[in-house]
Each structure stands twice: as structure tokens, then as C-alpha cells.
């Protein structure tokens, strides 16, 4: 079974195990949870990958919804494992083949020029300021150019055919924990 290297992924794994095993069993984290995780509200994404690197689930929040980062990670871990509509819910026998990562996001900032992006450093958010919005995390191995990053995030939002000057773009950084 996956062995978390940080408290962030330990919290995510605990939430997934608690969901699989039910309310009568609570998986204990590796150690005390630092106060900054209990006192911080941030958006975050939890990603599940198979050991071959392929995506198995990814759900997150751009803005925080929970009262602290611990709860935000837990909520998104359960959503990524069991409610990502692109995949079937994770089954207990899959846990040996799944690795976790948690991305903790900075507050998004508006950009006016794509030269302010770098797909290895910045994630990107696109919105039509109406109904459509999508996010793409930074440092995705297969995304090497700004053009590719913009194309993918627009496609995710269903905005591929909309001209960039009619859209709003934001950038953010994230700290990724395994």
C-alpha cells in the first residue's frame, strides 16, 4: 500500500481509508497535525495516480470551502477517490496500485499577458465570467508550453472556440506533496 511521505498525503489517505472501511474504523494519522494545517484555509487538489503514472482521480477546490486545510484535504481526497465522474469509485483492492499527491494552491492572481505564465511554475484558471470555468495544475509532465496549457484548460472549460480576449485568465502556484 502507498506510504505517504508527508502529513498532507497522510491526511488524504486517512480520509480515503475511513471512507472505505466505514464510520466504525478511523485510520490514525502518522503523527500530530501541525497547527498551521488546522489554522489555514486554502484551496487544494488531491490527485490519485496508478503506479504507472496514469490518472485515477483528481478533485479539488480553487477557493477553500472547509474551516481548515485538514478538512479541505479530507473532503477532496474522498471526492477524488469516490466521486470523480471520469472514473469508477476506488475499491479496496486497488489501494496497492495508487499513489497520492496533494497540491495546496496560492490565491489566484489575474493575468493580462500569457508571457506571465510558465506551465512548470504556474497553474492556470480560465473563466467566461458566466457559467464556465476550469483549472489546470502546474508542473504536469506532458504540458511543456504555454500554448498547450491554454488549449487544455480552455477545452476542460468547454471554451475551446471562444477567443482569448473574451475570457479571463488567472495564475497560481502550488506546493505539491507526496
C-alpha positions as CSV (number, residue, x, y, z in Angstrom):
1,X,0.0,0.0,0.0
2,X,1.0,3.6,-0.7
3,X,3.2,5.1,2.1
4,X,2.7,8.8,2.5
5,X,5.8,10.9,2.7
6,X,4.1,14.0,4.2
7,X,1.3,14.8,6.7
8,X,-0.7,16.2,3.7
9,X,-0.9,12.8,1.9
10,X,-1.3,11.0,5.2
11,X,-4.5,13.1,5.8
12,X,-5.7,12.3,2.3
13,X,-5.0,8.6,2.7
14,X,-6.7,8.5,6.1
15,X,-9.9,10.1,4.7
16,X,-9.9,7.5,1.8
17,X,-9.4,4.6,4.2
18,X,-12.0,5.9,6.6
19,X,-14.5,6.0,3.7
20,X,-13.6,2.5,2.5
21,X,-13.7,1.0,6.0
22,X,-16.8,2.9,7.2
23,X,-17.5,5.1,10.2
24,X,-16.6,2.3,12.7
25,X,-13.0,2.4,11.7
26,X,-10.8,5.5,11.9
27,X,-7.3,5.3,10.4
28,X,-4.9,7.2,12.6
29,X,-2.5,9.8,11.0
30,X,1.2,9.3,11.4
31,X,1.6,12.0,14.0
32,X,0.2,15.2,15.4
33,X,-1.3,17.6,12.8
34,X,0.6,20.9,12.8
35,X,-1.3,23.9,13.9
36,X,-0.8,25.7,10.6
37,X,-2.9,23.0,8.9
38,X,-5.6,23.5,11.5
39,X,-5.5,27.3,11.2
40,X,-5.1,27.8,7.5
41,X,-7.9,27.9,4.8
42,X,-6.6,27.2,1.3
43,X,-7.8,25.6,-1.9
44,X,-6.2,22.3,-2.7
45,X,-6.4,19.4,-5.1
46,X,-5.9,15.7,-4.3
47,X,-4.7,13.5,-7.2
48,X,-4.6,9.8,-7.3
49,X,-2.3,8.1,-9.9
50,X,-1.7,4.5,-10.6
51,X,1.8,3.3,-10.1
52,X,2.3,3.5,-13.9
53,X,1.6,7.3,-13.7
54,X,-1.9,7.3,-15.2
55,X,-4.5,9.4,-13.5
56,X,-7.0,7.6,-11.3
57,X,-8.9,10.6,-9.9
58,X,-8.4,14.3,-9.2
59,X,-10.7,16.7,-7.4
60,X,-10.0,20.0,-5.8
61,X,-11.1,23.4,-4.8
62,X,-9.7,26.7,-6.0
63,X,-11.1,28.6,-3.1
64,X,-11.4,26.9,0.3
65,X,-14.8,25.6,1.4
66,X,-13.9,24.0,4.7
67,X,-12.9,25.6,8.0
68,X,-9.2,24.4,7.7
69,X,-6.8,22.8,5.3
70,X,-7.1,19.4,7.1
71,X,-10.8,19.3,6.3
72,X,-10.2,20.6,2.8
73,X,-7.7,17.8,2.0
74,X,-10.0,15.2,3.5
75,X,-13.0,16.4,1.6
76,X,-11.1,16.5,-1.7
77,X,-9.5,13.1,-1.1
78,X,-12.8,11.4,-0.7
79,X,-14.2,13.2,-3.8
80,X,-11.2,12.3,-5.9
81,X,-11.3,8.6,-4.8
82,X,-15.1,8.1,-5.0
83,X,-16.8,10.9,-6.9
84,X,-14.6,11.8,-9.9
85,X,-17.1,11.1,-12.6
86,X,-14.4,10.1,-15.1
87,X,-13.6,7.0,-13.1
88,X,-15.3,4.3,-11.1
89,X,-15.0,4.6,-7.3
90,X,-11.8,3.3,-5.9
91,X,-12.1,-0.2,-4.5
92,X,-10.1,-1.5,-1.5
93,X,-8.0,-3.9,-3.7
94,X,-6.8,-1.0,-5.8
95,X,-5.0,0.7,-2.9
96,X,-1.8,-1.2,-3.5
97,X,-1.6,0.4,-7.0
98,X,-2.5,4.0,-6.1
99,X,-0.2,6.9,-5.2
100,X,-1.4,10.3,-3.8
101,X,-0.4,13.9,-4.2
102,X,-1.9,17.0,-2.6
103,X,-1.5,20.4,-4.2
104,X,-2.0,23.4,-1.9
105,X,-2.8,26.4,-4.0
106,X,-1.9,30.1,-3.6
107,X,-4.5,32.7,-4.1
108,X,-5.1,33.1,-7.9
109,X,-4.0,36.3,-9.5
110,X,-5.4,37.9,-12.7
111,X,-3.1,37.9,-15.7
112,X,-3.2,40.1,-18.7
113,X,-0.4,38.6,-20.7
114,X,0.3,34.9,-21.4
115,X,4.0,35.7,-21.0
116,X,3.2,35.8,-17.3
117,X,2.7,32.1,-17.4
118,X,5.1,29.2,-17.2
119,X,3.4,25.7,-17.1
120,X,6.1,24.3,-14.9
121,X,5.6,27.1,-12.3
122,X,2.0,28.3,-12.6
123,X,-1.3,26.6,-12.8
124,X,-4.0,28.4,-14.8
125,X,-7.7,29.1,-14.4
126,X,-9.9,30.2,-17.3
127,X,-13.5,31.6,-17.0
128,X,-16.0,33.2,-19.2
129,X,-17.3,35.1,-16.1
130,X,-20.7,33.4,-16.6
131,X,-21.1,29.6,-16.4
132,X,-17.8,28.0,-17.4
133,X,-14.6,27.7,-15.5
134,X,-11.7,25.2,-15.4
135,X,-8.4,24.8,-13.7
136,X,-5.1,23.2,-14.7
137,X,-2.5,22.5,-12.1
138,X,1.2,23.4,-12.7
139,X,4.0,21.0,-13.5
140,X,2.0,18.4,-15.3
141,X,4.8,16.4,-17.1
142,X,3.1,16.3,-20.5
143,X,2.4,20.0,-20.7
144,X,5.5,21.9,-21.7
145,X,4.3,25.1,-23.5
146,X,2.0,28.0,-22.5
147,X,0.0,27.4,-25.7
148,X,-0.6,23.8,-24.8
149,X,-1.6,24.8,-21.2
150,X,-4.1,27.4,-22.5
151,X,-5.5,25.0,-25.1
152,X,-6.1,22.3,-22.5
153,X,-7.6,24.5,-19.8
154,X,-10.0,26.1,-22.4
155,X,-11.0,22.6,-23.6
156,X,-11.7,21.5,-20.0
157,X,-13.9,24.5,-19.5
158,X,-15.8,23.9,-22.8
159,X,-14.4,27.2,-24.1
160,X,-12.2,26.0,-27.0
161,X,-14.0,28.0,-29.6
162,X,-14.1,31.2,-27.5
163,X,-11.5,33.9,-28.4
164,X,-9.0,34.5,-25.6
165,X,-9.9,38.2,-25.4
166,X,-13.4,37.3,-24.3
167,X,-12.1,35.1,-21.4
168,X,-10.4,35.9,-18.1
169,X,-7.3,34.0,-17.0
170,X,-5.7,33.7,-13.6
171,X,-2.5,32.1,-12.5
172,X,-1.5,30.4,-9.2
173,X,1.3,28.4,-7.8
174,X,1.0,25.3,-5.7
175,X,3.1,23.3,-3.3
176,X,2.8,19.6,-4.2
177,X,3.2,17.0,-1.5
178,X,3.5,13.2,-1.9
